[in-house]
Amino acid sequence: MITIPESDLVVHPLCLGSNIFGGNATEAESHLVMDAYRSHGGNFIDTADAYNQWVEGHVGGESESVIGTWMKSRGTRAEMVIATKVSKMDRRPGLSAKNILAACEESLDRLQTDYIDLYYSHADDETVSLEETLGAYAQLIAEGKVRYIAASNFTPARLRESINFSNENNLPSYIAVQDLYNLVDRKTYETEMAETIADLGISNIPFYGIARGFLTGKYRPGIAEVDSKRAAGAREYATDKNYAILSAMDDIAQAHGAPLGAIALGWLRAQPTVSAPIASARTVPQLEEIIQVVELTADEVSTLNALSA
């Protein structure tokens, strides 16, 4: 278990992503995945009010509802650390105080809980003052409905501005970010955000930790098309450079007796600004590919760094 910097949230080193719960994964499949995750000591689940409004016939909130029914039926709420988000749901856009307070109540209802451990601004909203947004979070924290806040999809400049404003005005401060970062998609995050996060003393809880499944090794030249809703996204990474990374990962995986997905997540954990990477699973076998916590050697990290630079 690890502690997320600037908080007392003690979590499993894998944050289980749930953007497919109630969509590509049925409620029953999702419950089995969460059961398996918990059986390995997992306690950190990431969701959002917007998940999964992109599925035909859905309106958002389905993932939260599936997690809520699972926690209720298993009696697991007290042992779980639940992260959800506000501002990108079609029916609840933006970071106005009115929207944050209303969205939080709706998320609490769907999750069947009275508090959220980590509440993200899912995207920045420069039409609303920082005082209003952070003041709304202060109210929710004072009421015991939210424990900590975090930010996703912010620019480094806005993240720094927001945290400085919090510090100067005695308001709650973002304790983490959630940004895209993985072994085959490094440039955007490492260009400026990583340095900003290091300066601020917080951490990244990155999404797409296994690059939409590409870093599990299932997508390679000569291999038949994988039967997965993520296949098209994973194929975007199909380059000679990235296939060379997979080849190096094969050797590392063999040395550790671990699946490639676990190696990809191990590389992320070795990065100084990362706390707990996020990865999702539709089935229990997929969960088993990512749950093993592998500590890579310095040489292994250096090899992968060089190939993916």
Summary of the structure (lengths in Angstrom):
residues: 309
radius of gyration: 18.8
end to end distance: 29.4
largest distance: 57.9
contacts: 1081
relative contact order: 0.13
helix: 46%
strand: 17%
